[in-house]
Amino acid sequence: MASVKITESANLEKILAELPIALRGKALKAIVKKSVAPTAKEMRRRAPVETPNLNRPQDKPLKKTIITKIKEYRQGGMVMAIVGPSHQEGRHGHLLEAGHKIVPRGQAKGGTSNRGGNQVGEVDAKPWMAPAVDTTQKAVDTITIRAIVEKLKAKGG
């Protein structure tokens, strides 16, 4: 097995490209899940506090919908983490992040929205997901590198 020298200041992408095959797969998925935990925590902290929707009382507050999903692409040997609101319960998170048009339901066709309603206003963007990722990126890289070093030491690399 080739030896891999890892320092905290090393380029994470280079380290991941040089990882021994033994560390890929389930081990790498566990490392990635652990390393993105600070991002999920920061997203929950930054999630906007919303007024409850009286039409949908079953909706959870946005900060309670933040999940981490780990995807593994075996052919490319790539593991990816997705951190953000769950699809069903937090489906409106992107609207708060990027802003949106206000188009009331039930309006006549021929308006300005892609469904034909008339736009009556806009909601300004209030980014909360992107800043959470930006502020935790260095911590995520550091945790990832440390976890890889621990796994390599455990495997005798």
C-alpha positions as CSV (number, residue, x, y, z in Angstrom):
1,M,0.0,0.0,0.0
2,A,1.3,3.5,-0.9
3,S,1.8,5.8,2.0
4,V,-0.1,9.0,2.2
5,K,1.3,12.0,4.1
6,I,-1.5,14.1,5.5
7,T,-1.2,17.4,7.3
8,E,-4.0,19.7,8.5
9,S,-3.1,22.3,5.9
10,A,-3.1,19.8,3.0
11,N,-5.5,20.1,0.1
12,L,-8.5,17.9,1.0
13,E,-9.2,17.0,-2.7
14,K,-5.7,15.7,-3.2
15,I,-5.9,13.7,0.0
16,L,-9.2,12.1,-1.0
17,A,-7.8,11.2,-4.5
18,E,-4.8,9.4,-2.9
19,L,-6.8,7.4,-0.4
20,P,-6.2,3.7,-0.3
21,I,-9.1,1.7,-1.7
22,A,-9.6,0.1,1.8
23,L,-10.8,3.5,3.1
24,R,-13.4,4.0,0.4
25,G,-17.0,2.9,0.6
26,K,-18.6,2.6,4.1
27,A,-15.5,4.0,5.9
28,L,-15.5,7.1,3.8
29,K,-19.3,7.5,4.1
30,A,-18.9,7.5,7.9
31,I,-16.2,10.1,7.7
32,V,-18.2,12.4,5.5
33,K,-21.3,12.1,7.7
34,K,-19.3,13.0,10.8
35,S,-17.5,15.9,9.1
36,V,-20.7,17.7,7.9
37,A,-22.3,17.7,11.3
38,P,-21.1,21.3,12.0
39,T,-22.8,22.4,8.8
40,A,-26.1,20.9,9.8
41,K,-25.8,22.4,13.3
42,E,-25.1,25.8,11.9
43,M,-28.0,25.6,9.4
44,R,-30.3,24.8,12.3
45,R,-29.0,27.8,14.2
46,R,-29.5,30.1,11.2
47,A,-32.8,28.8,10.0
48,P,-35.4,31.6,9.9
49,V,-38.1,31.5,12.6
50,E,-41.3,31.5,10.7
51,T,-44.9,32.3,11.6
52,P,-46.8,29.0,11.7
53,N,-48.9,28.3,8.6
54,L,-52.5,28.0,9.9
55,N,-53.5,26.1,6.7
56,R,-50.8,23.5,7.4
57,P,-50.6,23.0,11.2
58,Q,-48.7,19.8,10.8
59,D,-45.6,21.7,9.3
60,K,-42.5,21.6,11.5
61,P,-40.3,24.7,12.1
62,L,-37.7,24.8,9.3
63,K,-34.8,24.2,11.7
64,K,-36.3,20.9,12.7
65,T,-36.4,19.7,9.0
66,I,-32.6,19.9,8.5
67,I,-31.2,16.5,7.5
68,T,-27.9,15.1,6.3
69,K,-28.0,12.6,3.5
70,I,-24.9,10.7,2.3
71,K,-24.8,9.4,-1.3
72,E,-22.2,7.1,-2.7
73,Y,-21.4,6.9,-6.3
74,R,-19.6,3.6,-6.7
75,Q,-18.4,3.9,-10.2
76,G,-16.6,7.1,-9.6
77,G,-15.7,6.2,-6.0
78,M,-17.2,9.4,-4.8
79,V,-19.1,10.1,-1.6
80,M,-21.3,13.3,-1.4
81,A,-23.1,14.9,1.6
82,I,-26.3,16.7,1.1
83,V,-27.2,19.0,4.1
84,G,-30.5,21.0,4.1
85,P,-34.2,20.9,4.7
86,S,-35.9,17.6,4.0
87,H,-37.8,17.5,0.8
88,Q,-41.3,17.1,2.2
89,E,-41.3,19.0,5.5
90,G,-38.8,21.7,4.6
91,R,-39.8,22.2,1.0
92,H,-40.1,26.0,1.4
93,G,-36.5,26.5,2.6
94,H,-35.2,27.4,-0.8
95,L,-37.9,30.1,-1.1
96,L,-36.5,31.8,2.0
97,E,-32.9,31.4,0.8
98,A,-33.4,32.8,-2.7
99,G,-36.5,34.9,-2.4
100,H,-39.6,34.5,-4.6
101,K,-42.5,36.1,-6.4
102,I,-45.9,36.4,-4.7
103,V,-48.7,35.1,-6.9
104,P,-52.0,34.5,-5.2
105,R,-53.9,31.3,-6.0
106,G,-57.0,31.3,-8.1
107,Q,-56.1,34.3,-10.3
108,A,-57.1,34.5,-13.9
109,K,-54.7,33.2,-16.6
110,G,-52.5,35.5,-18.6
111,G,-50.5,37.0,-15.8
112,T,-46.8,37.0,-15.2
113,S,-46.1,33.8,-13.3
114,N,-45.3,30.5,-15.1
115,R,-48.7,29.2,-13.9
116,G,-50.6,32.2,-15.3
117,G,-51.4,34.1,-12.1
118,N,-50.7,37.8,-11.6
119,Q,-47.6,38.7,-9.6
120,V,-48.5,41.0,-6.7
121,G,-45.1,41.4,-5.0
122,E,-41.8,39.8,-4.2
123,V,-40.2,38.3,-1.1
124,D,-36.6,39.3,-0.6
125,A,-33.9,36.6,-0.3
126,K,-32.8,35.9,3.2
127,P,-29.8,33.5,2.7
128,W,-29.3,31.1,5.6
129,M,-28.1,27.9,4.0
130,A,-25.1,29.3,2.0
131,P,-23.7,31.3,4.9
132,A,-23.9,28.2,7.1
133,V,-21.9,26.3,4.5
134,D,-19.4,29.1,4.1
135,T,-18.8,29.5,7.9
136,T,-18.3,25.8,8.5
137,Q,-16.2,24.9,5.4
138,K,-12.8,25.0,7.2
139,A,-14.1,23.0,10.2
140,V,-15.6,20.4,7.8
141,D,-12.2,20.1,6.0
142,T,-10.3,19.8,9.3
143,I,-12.7,17.1,10.7
144,T,-12.5,15.2,7.5
145,I,-8.7,15.2,7.4
146,R,-8.5,14.2,11.1
147,A,-10.9,11.3,10.6
148,I,-8.9,10.1,7.6
149,V,-5.7,10.2,9.6
150,E,-7.4,8.2,12.4
151,K,-8.6,5.6,9.9
152,L,-5.2,5.3,8.2
153,K,-3.5,4.8,11.6
154,A,-6.1,2.2,12.6
155,K,-5.4,0.3,9.3
156,G,-1.6,0.7,9.7
157,G,-1.2,3.2,6.8
